[in-house]
Amino acid sequence: MNVGRPQVVYRETIEKEVEVYGQISEEMDEVKHFGEVFLRISPNRRGKGVEFHSEVPEERCLPKAFVH
């Protein structure tokens, strides 16, 4: 049994730009809910970290908890 820091660190990297679209339509407590998302993920320069850009118009009033 080894105790302490892991010997191998696994990191995943985005290698190419990918776009995906999804939607959901559910009924909960007799209320219909609908949502859709368009997601684009693309690689960033090495050492640049993670950047997030939202294109949701402010008038859509998306709760801040859903946009990081």
All heavy atoms as TSV, in Angstrom:
chain	resi	resn	atom	element	x	y	z
A	1	MET	N	N	0.842	-1.171	0.000
A	1	MET	CA	C	0.000	0.000	0.000
A	1	MET	C	C	0.890	1.239	0.000
A	1	MET	O	O	1.779	1.370	0.823
A	1	MET	CB	C	-0.913	-0.030	1.218
A	1	MET	CG	C	-1.729	1.184	1.410
A	1	MET	SD	S	-2.700	1.001	2.910
A	1	MET	CE	C	-4.122	1.867	2.442
A	2	ASN	N	N	0.631	2.129	-0.964
A	2	ASN	CA	C	1.353	3.400	-1.028
A	2	ASN	C	C	0.470	4.497	-0.467
A	2	ASN	O	O	-0.698	4.603	-0.820
A	2	ASN	CB	C	1.724	3.743	-2.468
A	2	ASN	CG	C	2.768	2.799	-3.018
A	2	ASN	OD1	O	3.565	2.261	-2.274
A	2	ASN	ND2	N	2.762	2.610	-4.317
A	3	VAL	N	N	1.029	5.317	0.373
A	3	VAL	CA	C	0.301	6.428	0.969
A	3	VAL	C	C	1.004	7.718	0.573
A	3	VAL	O	O	2.221	7.790	0.559
A	3	VAL	CB	C	0.263	6.294	2.506
A	3	VAL	CG1	C	-0.470	7.474	3.124
A	3	VAL	CG2	C	-0.377	4.985	2.911
A	4	GLY	N	N	0.216	8.718	0.214
A	4	GLY	CA	C	0.802	10.001	-0.145
A	4	GLY	C	C	0.289	10.479	-1.488
A	4	GLY	O	O	-0.733	10.015	-1.995
A	5	ARG	N	N	1.037	11.399	-2.081
A	5	ARG	CA	C	0.644	11.974	-3.363
A	5	ARG	C	C	0.658	10.915	-4.455
A	5	ARG	O	O	1.501	10.022	-4.437
A	5	ARG	CB	C	1.592	13.101	-3.735
A	5	ARG	CG	C	1.468	14.302	-2.811
A	5	ARG	CD	C	2.402	15.389	-3.249
A	5	ARG	NE	N	2.125	15.775	-4.625
A	5	ARG	CZ	C	1.675	16.945	-5.012
A	5	ARG	NH1	N	1.461	17.874	-4.128
A	5	ARG	NH2	N	1.472	17.214	-6.273
A	6	PRO	N	N	-0.254	11.016	-5.423
A	6	PRO	CA	C	-0.243	10.071	-6.545
A	6	PRO	C	C	1.073	10.157	-7.317
A	6	PRO	O	O	1.676	11.224	-7.427
A	6	PRO	CB	C	-1.400	10.539	-7.429
A	6	PRO	CG	C	-2.213	11.443	-6.573
A	6	PRO	CD	C	-1.325	11.982	-5.522
A	7	GLN	N	N	1.499	9.055	-7.858
A	7	GLN	CA	C	2.739	8.993	-8.625
A	7	GLN	C	C	2.555	9.502	-10.043
A	7	GLN	O	O	3.482	9.971	-10.667
A	7	GLN	CB	C	3.255	7.543	-8.653
A	7	GLN	CG	C	3.551	6.988	-7.276
A	7	GLN	CD	C	4.742	7.676	-6.638
A	7	GLN	OE1	O	5.737	7.938	-7.295
A	7	GLN	NE2	N	4.641	7.996	-5.354
A	8	VAL	N	N	1.336	9.373	-10.597
A	8	VAL	CA	C	1.058	9.765	-11.970
A	8	VAL	C	C	-0.078	10.782	-11.977
A	8	VAL	O	O	-1.088	10.583	-11.321
A	8	VAL	CB	C	0.657	8.544	-12.836
A	8	VAL	CG1	C	0.343	8.967	-14.250
A	8	VAL	CG2	C	1.760	7.498	-12.799
A	9	VAL	N	N	0.101	11.864	-12.702
A	9	VAL	CA	C	-0.939	12.875	-12.824
A	9	VAL	C	C	-1.521	12.770	-14.227
A	9	VAL	O	O	-0.794	12.794	-15.222
A	9	VAL	CB	C	-0.364	14.292	-12.589
A	9	VAL	CG1	C	-1.437	15.331	-12.815
A	9	VAL	CG2	C	0.202	14.400	-11.190
A	10	TYR	N	N	-2.831	12.620	-14.330
A	10	TYR	CA	C	-3.497	12.538	-15.617
A	10	TYR	C	C	-4.147	13.888	-15.922
A	10	TYR	O	O	-4.854	14.442	-15.094
A	10	TYR	CB	C	-4.576	11.458	-15.602
A	10	TYR	CG	C	-4.003	10.071	-15.459
A	10	TYR	CD1	C	-3.929	9.446	-14.229
A	10	TYR	CD2	C	-3.518	9.406	-16.575
A	10	TYR	CE1	C	-3.403	8.179	-14.089
A	10	TYR	CE2	C	-2.985	8.133	-16.450
A	10	TYR	CZ	C	-2.933	7.523	-15.209
A	10	TYR	OH	O	-2.395	6.273	-15.095
A	11	ARG	N	N	-3.881	14.402	-17.086
A	11	ARG	CA	C	-4.493	15.658	-17.505
A	11	ARG	C	C	-5.086	15.458	-18.884
A	11	ARG	O	O	-4.489	14.820	-19.743
A	11	ARG	CB	C	-3.453	16.778	-17.561
A	11	ARG	CG	C	-2.883	17.089	-16.209
A	11	ARG	CD	C	-1.941	18.238	-16.288
A	11	ARG	NE	N	-1.332	18.443	-14.979
A	11	ARG	CZ	C	-0.571	19.441	-14.680
A	11	ARG	NH1	N	-0.296	20.359	-15.574
A	11	ARG	NH2	N	-0.053	19.547	-13.479
A	12	GLU	N	N	-6.256	16.011	-19.071
A	12	GLU	CA	C	-6.894	15.936	-20.382
A	12	GLU	C	C	-6.782	17.280	-21.064
A	12	GLU	O	O	-6.881	18.322	-20.427
A	12	GLU	CB	C	-8.356	15.535	-20.237
A	12	GLU	CG	C	-8.513	14.135	-19.688
A	12	GLU	CD	C	-9.946	13.675	-19.664
A	12	GLU	OE1	O	-10.731	14.155	-20.504
A	12	GLU	OE2	O	-10.266	12.844	-18.823
A	13	THR	N	N	-6.565	17.250	-22.359
A	13	THR	CA	C	-6.387	18.464	-23.134
A	13	THR	C	C	-7.311	18.447	-24.335
A	13	THR	O	O	-7.463	17.424	-24.993
A	13	THR	CB	C	-4.921	18.565	-23.623
A	13	THR	OG1	O	-4.068	18.573	-22.480
A	13	THR	CG2	C	-4.697	19.821	-24.418
A	14	ILE	N	N	-7.919	19.579	-24.613
A	14	ILE	CA	C	-8.730	19.734	-25.822
A	14	ILE	C	C	-7.756	19.857	-26.986
A	14	ILE	O	O	-6.880	20.725	-26.986
A	14	ILE	CB	C	-9.613	20.998	-25.740
A	14	ILE	CG1	C	-10.480	20.980	-24.480
A	14	ILE	CG2	C	-10.446	21.158	-27.001
A	14	ILE	CD1	C	-11.458	19.853	-24.409
A	15	GLU	N	N	-7.897	19.000	-27.976
A	15	GLU	CA	C	-6.968	19.018	-29.101
A	15	GLU	C	C	-7.519	19.716	-30.338
A	15	GLU	O	O	-6.765	20.189	-31.169
A	15	GLU	CB	C	-6.561	17.591	-29.464
A	15	GLU	CG	C	-5.752	16.925	-28.355
A	15	GLU	CD	C	-5.336	15.521	-28.713
A	15	GLU	OE1	O	-5.857	14.969	-29.717
A	15	GLU	OE2	O	-4.488	14.969	-27.999
A	16	LYS	N	N	-8.850	19.762	-30.473
A	16	LYS	CA	C	-9.437	20.434	-31.633
A	16	LYS	C	C	-10.785	21.026	-31.240
A	16	LYS	O	O	-11.388	20.637	-30.245
A	16	LYS	CB	C	-9.609	19.479	-32.808
A	16	LYS	CG	C	-10.581	18.350	-32.554
A	16	LYS	CD	C	-10.710	17.446	-33.752
A	16	LYS	CE	C	-11.733	16.363	-33.475
A	16	LYS	NZ	N	-11.959	15.510	-34.614
A	17	GLU	N	N	-11.258	21.980	-32.043
A	17	GLU	CA	C	-12.537	22.622	-31.756
A	17	GLU	C	C	-13.685	21.658	-32.051
A	17	GLU	O	O	-13.672	20.941	-33.049
A	17	GLU	CB	C	-12.703	23.877	-32.612
A	17	GLU	CG	C	-13.959	24.644	-32.284
A	17	GLU	CD	C	-14.008	25.989	-32.954
A	17	GLU	OE1	O	-13.155	26.842	-32.631
A	17	GLU	OE2	O	-14.896	26.177	-33.799
A	18	VAL	N	N	-14.665	21.658	-31.159
A	18	VAL	CA	C	-15.832	20.795	-31.295
A	18	VAL	C	C	-17.072	21.625	-30.981
A	18	VAL	O	O	-17.073	22.422	-30.058
A	18	VAL	CB	C	-15.754	19.590	-30.331
A	18	VAL	CG1	C	-16.992	18.735	-30.427
A	18	VAL	CG2	C	-14.516	18.763	-30.594
A	19	GLU	N	N	-18.139	21.431	-31.742
A	19	GLU	CA	C	-19.415	22.095	-31.495
A	19	GLU	C	C	-20.493	21.033	-31.321
A	19	GLU	O	O	-20.492	20.024	-32.029
A	19	GLU	CB	C	-19.780	23.007	-32.660
A	19	GLU	CG	C	-18.826	24.158	-32.854
A	19	GLU	CD	C	-19.203	25.050	-34.020
A	19	GLU	OE1	O	-20.138	24.715	-34.772
A	19	GLU	OE2	O	-18.558	26.088	-34.187
A	20	VAL	N	N	-21.411	21.277	-30.384
A	20	VAL	CA	C	-22.499	20.336	-30.149
A	20	VAL	C	C	-23.748	21.123	-29.749
A	20	VAL	O	O	-23.658	22.183	-29.142
A	20	VAL	CB	C	-22.118	19.290	-29.071
A	20	VAL	CG1	C	-21.930	19.944	-27.725
A	20	VAL	CG2	C	-23.148	18.180	-28.982
A	21	TYR	N	N	-24.905	20.600	-30.122
A	21	TYR	CA	C	-26.191	21.212	-29.792
A	21	TYR	C	C	-27.036	20.151	-29.107
A	21	TYR	O	O	-27.047	18.985	-29.507
A	21	TYR	CB	C	-26.885	21.697	-31.064
A	21	TYR	CG	C	-28.309	22.146	-30.831
A	21	TYR	CD1	C	-28.585	23.405	-30.320
A	21	TYR	CD2	C	-29.380	21.306	-31.096
A	21	TYR	CE1	C	-29.876	23.817	-30.090
A	21	TYR	CE2	C	-30.687	21.709	-30.873
A	21	TYR	CZ	C	-30.923	22.968	-30.370
A	21	TYR	OH	O	-32.209	23.374	-30.136
A	22	GLY	N	N	-27.738	20.546	-28.063
A	22	GLY	CA	C	-28.624	19.616	-27.377
A	22	GLY	C	C	-29.852	20.334	-26.866
A	22	GLY	O	O	-29.838	21.546	-26.649
A	23	GLN	N	N	-30.927	19.577	-26.704
A	23	GLN	CA	C	-32.143	20.154	-26.139
A	23	GLN	C	C	-32.839	19.123	-25.282
A	23	GLN	O	O	-32.620	17.921	-25.425
A	23	GLN	CB	C	-33.069	20.673	-27.226
A	23	GLN	CG	C	-33.555	19.644	-28.206
A	23	GLN	CD	C	-34.426	20.282	-29.285
A	23	GLN	OE1	O	-34.605	21.475	-29.337
A	23	GLN	NE2	N	-34.974	19.465	-30.151
A	24	ILE	N	N	-33.646	19.628	-24.368
A	24	ILE	CA	C	-34.394	18.760	-23.468
A	24	ILE	C	C	-35.801	19.319	-23.322
A	24	ILE	O	O	-36.001	20.533	-23.315
A	24	ILE	CB	C	-33.699	18.638	-22.095
A	24	ILE	CG1	C	-34.423	17.618	-21.227
A	24	ILE	CG2	C	-33.575	19.980	-21.426
A	24	ILE	CD1	C	-33.697	17.269	-19.956
A	25	SER	N	N	-36.765	18.432	-23.255
A	25	SER	CA	C	-38.147	18.804	-23.032
A	25	SER	C	C	-38.710	17.824	-22.006
A	25	SER	O	O	-38.802	16.636	-22.279
A	25	SER	CB	C	-38.934	18.727	-24.338
A	25	SER	OG	O	-40.276	19.086	-24.113
A	26	GLU	N	N	-39.025	18.324	-20.837
A	26	GLU	CA	C	-39.493	17.479	-19.742
A	26	GLU	C	C	-40.760	18.067	-19.139
A	26	GLU	O	O	-40.972	19.272	-19.181
A	26	GLU	CB	C	-38.430	17.408	-18.632
A	26	GLU	CG	C	-37.133	16.767	-19.038
A	26	GLU	CD	C	-37.135	15.272	-18.855
A	26	GLU	OE1	O	-37.840	14.780	-17.961
A	26	GLU	OE2	O	-36.431	14.603	-19.623
A	27	GLU	N	N	-41.545	17.213	-18.550
A	27	GLU	CA	C	-42.712	17.671	-17.802
A	27	GLU	C	C	-42.529	17.263	-16.352
A	27	GLU	O	O	-42.341	16.086	-16.048
A	27	GLU	CB	C	-43.992	17.058	-18.359
A	27	GLU	CG	C	-45.235	17.631	-17.721
A	27	GLU	CD	C	-46.517	17.155	-18.386
A	27	GLU	OE1	O	-46.539	17.060	-19.615
A	27	GLU	OE2	O	-47.469	16.879	-17.656
A	28	MET	N	N	-42.532	18.258	-15.454
A	28	MET	CA	C	-42.400	17.997	-14.025
A	28	MET	C	C	-43.545	18.681	-13.310
A	28	MET	O	O	-43.781	19.880	-13.513
A	28	MET	CB	C	-41.058	18.539	-13.506
A	28	MET	CG	C	-39.863	17.788	-14.069
A	28	MET	SD	S	-38.295	18.326	-13.376
A	28	MET	CE	C	-38.029	19.849	-14.274
A	29	ASP	N	N	-44.247	17.932	-12.498
A	29	ASP	CA	C	-45.402	18.471	-11.757
A	29	ASP	C	C	-46.378	19.167	-12.692
A	29	ASP	O	O	-46.860	20.264	-12.424
A	29	ASP	CB	C	-44.942	19.432	-10.650
A	29	ASP	CG	C	-44.096	18.744	-9.599
A	29	ASP	OD1	O	-44.320	17.540	-9.366
A	29	ASP	OD2	O	-43.219	19.406	-9.024
A	30	GLU	N	N	-46.639	18.556	-13.827
A	30	GLU	CA	C	-47.587	19.036	-14.837
A	30	GLU	C	C	-47.176	20.376	-15.454
A	30	GLU	O	O	-48.010	21.086	-16.008
A	30	GLU	CB	C	-48.992	19.117	-14.247
A	30	GLU	CG	C	-49.513	17.763	-13.777
A	30	GLU	CD	C	-50.914	17.835	-13.195
A	30	GLU	OE1	O	-51.548	18.903	-13.283
A	30	GLU	OE2	O	-51.366	16.810	-12.676
A	31	VAL	N	N	-45.913	20.723	-15.355
A	31	VAL	CA	C	-45.385	21.938	-15.969
A	31	VAL	C	C	-44.330	21.518	-16.982
A	31	VAL	O	O	-43.418	20.755	-16.659
A	31	VAL	CB	C	-44.756	22.883	-14.919
A	31	VAL	CG1	C	-44.149	24.103	-15.592
A	31	VAL	CG2	C	-45.787	23.297	-13.887
A	32	LYS	N	N	-44.476	22.002	-18.224
A	32	LYS	CA	C	-43.505	21.655	-19.252
A	32	LYS	C	C	-42.285	22.572	-19.156
A	32	LYS	O	O	-42.415	23.782	-19.006
A	32	LYS	CB	C	-44.127	21.770	-20.637
A	32	LYS	CG	C	-45.144	20.695	-20.903
A	32	LYS	CD	C	-45.563	20.664	-22.344
A	32	LYS	CE	C	-46.531	19.514	-22.537
A	32	LYS	NZ	N	-46.718	19.172	-23.919
A	33	HIS	N	N	-41.115	21.959	-19.225
A	33	HIS	CA	C	-39.844	22.681	-19.184
A	33	HIS	C	C	-39.081	22.365	-20.465
A	33	HIS	O	O	-39.047	21.220	-20.906
A	33	HIS	CB	C	-39.013	22.257	-17.978
A	33	HIS	CG	C	-39.662	22.545	-16.676
A	33	HIS	ND1	N	-39.511	23.736	-16.023
A	33	HIS	CD2	C	-40.496	21.799	-15.908
A	33	HIS	CE1	C	-40.204	23.708	-14.908
A	33	HIS	NE2	N	-40.819	22.538	-14.811
A	34	PHE	N	N	-38.464	23.382	-21.039
A	34	PHE	CA	C	-37.705	23.212	-22.270
A	34	PHE	C	C	-36.380	23.944	-22.138
A	34	PHE	O	O	-36.313	25.041	-21.590
A	34	PHE	CB	C	-38.480	23.773	-23.470
A	34	PHE	CG	C	-37.719	23.704	-24.752
A	34	PHE	CD1	C	-37.646	22.515	-25.459
A	34	PHE	CD2	C	-37.060	24.815	-25.240
A	34	PHE	CE1	C	-36.932	22.443	-26.646
A	34	PHE	CE2	C	-36.351	24.754	-26.425
A	34	PHE	CZ	C	-36.285	23.562	-27.127
A	35	GLY	N	N	-35.337	23.319	-22.611
A	35	GLY	CA	C	-34.038	23.976	-22.592
A	35	GLY	C	C	-33.221	23.539	-23.790
A	35	GLY	O	O	-33.409	22.446	-24.326
A	36	GLU	N	N	-32.347	24.412	-24.225
A	36	GLU	CA	C	-31.449	24.063	-25.312
A	36	GLU	C	C	-30.099	24.717	-25.082
A	36	GLU	O	O	-30.004	25.742	-24.403
A	36	GLU	CB	C	-32.012	24.464	-26.669
A	36	GLU	CG	C	-32.245	25.935	-26.850
A	36	GLU	CD	C	-32.873	26.262	-28.198
A	36	GLU	OE1	O	-32.822	25.442	-29.112
A	36	GLU	OE2	O	-33.418	27.367	-28.310
A	37	VAL	N	N	-29.071	24.089	-25.607
A	37	VAL	CA	C	-27.726	24.610	-25.431
A	37	VAL	C	C	-26.913	24.360	-26.701
A	37	VAL	O	O	-27.077	23.342	-27.371
A	37	VAL	CB	C	-27.029	23.965	-24.206
A	37	VAL	CG1	C	-26.816	22.479	-24.400
A	37	VAL	CG2	C	-25.718	24.652	-23.899
A	38	PHE	N	N	-26.104	25.329	-27.031
A	38	PHE	CA	C	-25.121	25.191	-28.098
A	38	PHE	C	C	-23.776	25.393	-27.423
A	38	PHE	O	O	-23.559	26.404	-26.755
A	38	PHE	CB	C	-25.328	26.229	-29.199
A	38	PHE	CG	C	-24.230	26.213	-30.232
A	38	PHE	CD1	C	-24.211	25.236	-31.199
A	38	PHE	CD2	C	-23.226	27.150	-30.193
A	38	PHE	CE1	C	-23.202	25.207	-32.141
A	38	PHE	CE2	C	-22.210	27.131	-31.130
A	38	PHE	CZ	C	-22.199	26.155	-32.104
A	39	LEU	N	N	-22.884	24.431	-27.551
A	39	LEU	CA	C	-21.601	24.475	-26.864
A	39	LEU	C	C	-20.476	24.355	-27.868
A	39	LEU	O	O	-20.497	23.477	-28.741
A	39	LEU	CB	C	-21.522	23.332	-25.853
A	39	LEU	CG	C	-20.238	23.200	-25.054
A	39	LEU	CD1	C	-20.079	24.376	-24.105
A	39	LEU	CD2	C	-20.239	21.891	-24.289
A	40	ARG	N	N	-19.508	25.250	-27.756
A	40	ARG	CA	C	-18.307	25.183	-28.592
A	40	ARG	C	C	-17.107	25.125	-27.654
A	40	ARG	O	O	-16.937	25.978	-26.790
A	40	ARG	CB	C	-18.184	26.405	-29.489
A	40	ARG	CG	C	-16.941	26.368	-30.367
A	40	ARG	CD	C	-16.755	27.642	-31.193
A	40	ARG	NE	N	-17.933	27.927	-31.996
A	40	ARG	CZ	C	-18.597	29.085	-31.944
A	40	ARG	NH1	N	-18.209	30.049	-31.140
A	40	ARG	NH2	N	-19.657	29.281	-32.695
A	41	ILE	N	N	-16.293	24.100	-27.807
A	41	ILE	CA	C	-15.075	23.947	-27.018
A	41	ILE	C	C	-13.904	23.980	-27.977
A	41	ILE	O	O	-13.914	23.299	-29.002
A	41	ILE	CB	C	-15.077	22.617	-26.238
A	41	ILE	CG1	C	-16.241	22.596	-25.255
A	41	ILE	CG2	C	-13.760	22.420	-25.512
A	41	ILE	CD1	C	-16.376	21.288	-24.507
A	42	SER	N	N	-12.904	24.782	-27.632
A	42	SER	CA	C	-11.722	24.864	-28.494
A	42	SER	C	C	-10.469	24.946	-27.633
A	42	SER	O	O	-10.516	25.409	-26.490
A	42	SER	CB	C	-11.818	26.067	-29.431
A	42	SER	OG	O	-11.922	27.247	-28.696
A	43	PRO	N	N	-9.355	24.491	-28.177
A	43	PRO	CA	C	-8.114	24.518	-27.404
A	43	PRO	C	C	-7.642	25.952	-27.163
A	43	PRO	O	O	-7.918	26.853	-27.952
A	43	PRO	CB	C	-7.120	23.751	-28.277
A	43	PRO	CG	C	-7.695	23.742	-29.644
A	43	PRO	CD	C	-9.166	23.901	-29.501
A	44	ASN	N	N	-6.961	26.132	-26.061
A	44	ASN	CA	C	-6.387	27.415	-25.707
A	44	ASN	C	C	-4.870	27.289	-25.782
A	44	ASN	O	O	-4.334	26.173	-25.777
A	44	ASN	CB	C	-6.815	27.794	-24.284
A	44	ASN	CG	C	-6.961	29.275	-24.090
A	44	ASN	OD1	O	-6.572	30.054	-24.935
A	44	ASN	ND2	N	-7.535	29.659	-22.963
A	45	ARG	N	N	-4.181	28.401	-25.837
A	45	ARG	CA	C	-2.719	28.342	-25.865
A	45	ARG	C	C	-2.195	27.737	-24.571
A	45	ARG	O	O	-2.787	27.903	-23.506
A	45	ARG	CB	C	-2.141	29.735	-26.049
A	45	ARG	CG	C	-2.417	30.305	-27.414
A	45	ARG	CD	C	-1.769	31.648	-27.532
A	45	ARG	NE	N	-2.212	32.475	-26.400
A	45	ARG	CZ	C	-2.639	33.703	-26.483
A	45	ARG	NH1	N	-2.654	34.312	-27.636
A	45	ARG	NH2	N	-3.036	34.362	-25.421
A	46	ARG	N	N	-1.100	27.055	-24.662
A	46	ARG	CA	C	-0.476	26.416	-23.509
A	46	ARG	C	C	-0.206	27.460	-22.414
A	46	ARG	O	O	0.299	28.537	-22.675
A	46	ARG	CB	C	0.826	25.759	-23.923
A	46	ARG	CG	C	1.450	24.916	-22.847
A	46	ARG	CD	C	2.651	24.166	-23.419
A	46	ARG	NE	N	3.163	23.219	-22.477
A	46	ARG	CZ	C	2.709	21.985	-22.329
A	46	ARG	NH1	N	1.729	21.558	-23.092
A	46	ARG	NH2	N	3.224	21.176	-21.438
A	47	GLY	N	N	-0.590	27.127	-21.198
A	47	GLY	CA	C	-0.372	28.019	-20.066
A	47	GLY	C	C	-1.410	29.117	-19.911
A	47	GLY	O	O	-1.370	29.888	-18.970
A	48	LYS	N	N	-2.358	29.187	-20.822
A	48	LYS	CA	C	-3.371	30.250	-20.811
A	48	LYS	C	C	-4.491	29.953	-19.812
A	48	LYS	O	O	-5.220	30.839	-19.403
A	48	LYS	CB	C	-3.937	30.409	-22.228
A	48	LYS	CG	C	-4.910	31.513	-22.389
A	48	LYS	CD	C	-4.246	32.849	-22.524
A	48	LYS	CE	C	-5.295	33.834	-22.972
A	48	LYS	NZ	N	-5.092	35.155	-22.602
A	49	GLY	N	N	-4.662	28.687	-19.424
A	49	GLY	CA	C	-5.717	28.331	-18.483
A	49	GLY	C	C	-7.051	28.141	-19.185
A	49	GLY	O	O	-7.113	27.921	-20.385
A	50	VAL	N	N	-8.117	28.261	-18.421
A	50	VAL	CA	C	-9.470	28.050	-18.935
A	50	VAL	C	C	-10.157	29.404	-19.080
A	50	VAL	O	O	-10.113	30.232	-18.181
A	50	VAL	CB	C	-10.282	27.153	-17.976
A	50	VAL	CG1	C	-11.712	27.016	-18.455
A	50	VAL	CG2	C	-9.622	25.798	-17.831
A	51	GLU	N	N	-10.792	29.626	-20.223
A	51	GLU	CA	C	-11.566	30.846	-20.452
A	51	GLU	C	C	-12.998	30.442	-20.764
A	51	GLU	O	O	-13.233	29.428	-21.408
A	51	GLU	CB	C	-11.005	31.622	-21.633
A	51	GLU	CG	C	-9.637	32.212	-21.387
A	51	GLU	CD	C	-9.167	32.999	-22.593
A	51	GLU	OE1	O	-9.808	34.016	-22.922
A	51	GLU	OE2	O	-8.180	32.570	-23.208
A	52	PHE	N	N	-13.957	31.245	-20.298
A	52	PHE	CA	C	-15.369	30.981	-20.550
A	52	PHE	C	C	-15.997	32.232	-21.127
A	52	PHE	O	O	-15.824	33.321	-20.589
A	52	PHE	CB	C	-16.088	30.595	-19.249
A	52	PHE	CG	C	-17.547	30.383	-19.425
A	52	PHE	CD1	C	-18.036	29.178	-19.894
A	52	PHE	CD2	C	-18.449	31.392	-19.147
A	52	PHE	CE1	C	-19.402	28.984	-20.070
A	52	PHE	CE2	C	-19.805	31.208	-19.313
A	52	PHE	CZ	C	-20.274	30.001	-19.784
A	53	HIS	N	N	-16.721	32.058	-22.223
A	53	HIS	CA	C	-17.431	33.172	-22.849
A	53	HIS	C	C	-18.879	32.754	-23.069
A	53	HIS	O	O	-19.145	31.715	-23.661
A	53	HIS	CB	C	-16.802	33.529	-24.203
A	53	HIS	CG	C	-15.358	33.882	-24.114
A	53	HIS	ND1	N	-14.924	35.127	-23.731
A	53	HIS	CD2	C	-14.255	33.148	-24.324
A	53	HIS	CE1	C	-13.612	35.138	-23.728
A	53	HIS	NE2	N	-13.173	33.946	-24.083
A	54	SER	N	N	-19.796	33.550	-22.583
A	54	SER	CA	C	-21.219	33.275	-22.771
A	54	SER	C	C	-21.783	34.250	-23.789
A	54	SER	O	O	-21.486	35.445	-23.743
A	54	SER	CB	C	-21.976	33.428	-21.457
A	54	SER	OG	O	-23.364	33.281	-21.679
A	55	GLU	N	N	-22.596	33.737	-24.691
A	55	GLU	CA	C	-23.243	34.579	-25.692
A	55	GLU	C	C	-24.744	34.674	-25.443
A	55	GLU	O	O	-25.500	35.025	-26.336
A	55	GLU	CB	C	-22.945	34.048	-27.086
A	55	GLU	CG	C	-21.464	34.121	-27.432
A	55	GLU	CD	C	-21.143	33.607	-28.819
A	55	GLU	OE1	O	-22.072	33.301	-29.589
A	55	GLU	OE2	O	-19.945	33.511	-29.112
A	56	VAL	N	N	-25.170	34.369	-24.205
A	56	VAL	CA	C	-26.582	34.465	-23.849
A	56	VAL	C	C	-26.920	35.948	-23.693
A	56	VAL	O	O	-26.273	36.653	-22.917
A	56	VAL	CB	C	-26.881	33.721	-22.534
A	56	VAL	CG1	C	-28.327	33.910	-22.127
A	56	VAL	CG2	C	-26.542	32.249	-22.666
A	57	PRO	N	N	-27.912	36.448	-24.431
A	57	PRO	CA	C	-28.281	37.864	-24.294
A	57	PRO	C	C	-28.733	38.173	-22.862
A	57	PRO	O	O	-29.392	37.364	-22.222
A	57	PRO	CB	C	-29.457	38.031	-25.269
A	57	PRO	CG	C	-29.366	36.868	-26.191
A	57	PRO	CD	C	-28.726	35.759	-25.422
A	58	GLU	N	N	-28.341	39.334	-22.369
A	58	GLU	CA	C	-28.692	39.707	-20.993
A	58	GLU	C	C	-30.194	39.751	-20.754
A	58	GLU	O	O	-30.666	39.484	-19.656
A	58	GLU	CB	C	-28.057	41.051	-20.645
A	58	GLU	CG	C	-26.563	40.968	-20.482
A	58	GLU	CD	C	-25.965	42.278	-20.012
A	58	GLU	OE1	O	-26.688	43.075	-19.363
A	58	GLU	OE2	O	-24.779	42.497	-20.291
A	59	GLU	N	N	-30.962	40.072	-21.786
A	59	GLU	CA	C	-32.424	40.135	-21.610
A	59	GLU	C	C	-33.049	38.763	-21.382
A	59	GLU	O	O	-34.207	38.661	-21.021
A	59	GLU	CB	C	-33.091	40.838	-22.794
A	59	GLU	CG	C	-32.920	40.147	-24.118
A	59	GLU	CD	C	-31.679	40.574	-24.895
A	59	GLU	OE1	O	-30.841	41.300	-24.367
A	59	GLU	OE2	O	-31.565	40.152	-26.047
A	60	ARG	N	N	-32.294	37.695	-21.583
A	60	ARG	CA	C	-32.821	36.347	-21.334
A	60	ARG	C	C	-32.856	36.022	-19.851
A	60	ARG	O	O	-33.448	35.040	-19.442
A	60	ARG	CB	C	-31.978	35.287	-22.061
A	60	ARG	CG	C	-32.018	35.360	-23.572
A	60	ARG	CD	C	-33.418	35.264	-24.149
A	60	ARG	NE	N	-34.104	34.059	-23.790
A	60	ARG	CZ	C	-34.365	33.061	-24.593
A	60	ARG	NH1	N	-33.979	33.118	-25.849
A	60	ARG	NH2	N	-35.004	31.994	-24.177
A	61	CYS	N	N	-32.221	36.841	-19.025
A	61	CYS	CA	C	-32.265	36.713	-17.564
A	61	CYS	C	C	-31.856	35.322	-17.078
A	61	CYS	O	O	-32.506	34.734	-16.217
A	61	CYS	CB	C	-33.652	37.053	-17.022
A	61	CYS	SG	S	-34.164	38.735	-17.396
A	62	LEU	N	N	-30.794	34.804	-17.622
A	62	LEU	CA	C	-30.271	33.521	-17.167
A	62	LEU	C	C	-29.645	33.705	-15.790
A	62	LEU	O	O	-28.810	34.590	-15.598
A	62	LEU	CB	C	-29.215	33.018	-18.158
A	62	LEU	CG	C	-28.730	31.604	-17.992
A	62	LEU	CD1	C	-29.882	30.622	-18.229
A	62	LEU	CD2	C	-27.609	31.308	-18.955
A	63	PRO	N	N	-30.058	32.918	-14.783
A	63	PRO	CA	C	-29.495	33.078	-13.434
A	63	PRO	C	C	-27.980	32.960	-13.449
A	63	PRO	O	O	-27.417	32.091	-14.126
A	63	PRO	CB	C	-30.128	31.928	-12.636
A	63	PRO	CG	C	-31.367	31.595	-13.393
A	63	PRO	CD	C	-31.065	31.855	-14.833
A	64	LYS	N	N	-27.306	33.818	-12.703
A	64	LYS	CA	C	-25.837	33.829	-12.655
A	64	LYS	C	C	-25.263	32.483	-12.245
A	64	LYS	O	O	-24.159	32.129	-12.602
A	64	LYS	CB	C	-25.352	34.913	-11.715
A	64	LYS	CG	C	-25.736	36.298	-12.155
A	64	LYS	CD	C	-24.550	37.008	-12.738
A	64	LYS	CE	C	-24.937	38.452	-13.009
A	64	LYS	NZ	N	-24.668	38.875	-14.329
A	65	ALA	N	N	-26.007	31.697	-11.464
A	65	ALA	CA	C	-25.528	30.385	-11.021
A	65	ALA	C	C	-25.284	29.445	-12.204
A	65	ALA	O	O	-24.509	28.512	-12.113
A	65	ALA	CB	C	-26.523	29.751	-10.059
A	66	PHE	N	N	-25.935	29.699	-13.346
A	66	PHE	CA	C	-25.785	28.856	-14.518
A	66	PHE	C	C	-24.682	29.347	-15.449
A	66	PHE	O	O	-24.347	28.680	-16.406
A	66	PHE	CB	C	-27.090	28.773	-15.304
A	66	PHE	CG	C	-28.187	28.093	-14.537
A	66	PHE	CD1	C	-29.403	28.723	-14.363
A	66	PHE	CD2	C	-28.017	26.852	-13.997
A	66	PHE	CE1	C	-30.427	28.107	-13.658
A	66	PHE	CE2	C	-29.023	26.225	-13.288
A	66	PHE	CZ	C	-30.226	26.856	-13.121
A	67	VAL	N	N	-24.152	30.530	-15.191
A	67	VAL	CA	C	-23.106	31.099	-16.046
A	67	VAL	C	C	-21.884	31.361	-15.196
A	67	VAL	O	O	-21.917	32.198	-14.307
A	67	VAL	CB	C	-23.570	32.426	-16.713
A	67	VAL	CG1	C	-22.485	32.977	-17.613
A	67	VAL	CG2	C	-24.863	32.216	-17.470
A	68	HIS	N	N	-20.810	30.627	-15.449
A	68	HIS	CA	C	-19.578	30.789	-14.654
A	68	HIS	C	C	-18.500	31.391	-15.508
A	68	HIS	O	O	-18.226	31.020	-16.562
A	68	HIS	CB	C	-19.087	29.453	-14.120
A	68	HIS	CG	C	-20.083	28.809	-13.206
A	68	HIS	ND1	N	-20.108	29.052	-11.860
A	68	HIS	CD2	C	-21.080	27.945	-13.443
A	68	HIS	CE1	C	-21.077	28.339	-11.320
A	68	HIS	NE2	N	-21.678	27.660	-12.247
